[in-house]
Structure formats: structure tokens, C-alpha cells
Amino acid sequence: MRSLLLLVPISLVLLGIAIAAFVWAVRRGQFDDMDTPALDILVDDDGRDGTTHTSAGRDPEAAPTSAPQDRPRAD
């Protein structure tokens, strides 16, 4: 029973800190826009000029960078 005399005031102090942190976050605007940060993960920001890239970072329609196909292979 003596432990309650210590634990109740400690819990009230922690509750006050949590409420103060919540009020501080609301006043700083942490909860103003809840939708945009969740959608930012879907935006491909690799291209700075507004173009999107494939996962390999290459244009799929670009010419291949390997050797031409008409050259005979040396086996």
C-alpha cells in the first residue's frame, strides 16, 4: 500500500508530461496534414526534371548499351 503513495504521483507527473507534449505538437502543426506524408512514398523522386525512371534507372526505350548483335561472337 505504501508503494501507491509513490506510484500515483509519478504516474500523474508522467501524464502531465504526455499532455504537455501533445499540446506542444498540436500548436507546432504536427497534425495539420495527415494525408500528404502517407502519399509521398508513392512519388518517384529520382528524376529532378519531372520524368519518371524505371527501377534500374534506365529508359526502357533507349538503345542497349551492350555490343551490337550483328557482330559475331568469339567462342
Secondary structure, DSSP 8 states (H G I E B T S, - for coil): -HHHHHHHHHHHHHHHHHHHHHHHHHHTTTTS-SSHHHHGGGS--S-TTS----TTSS-TTS--SS--TTS----
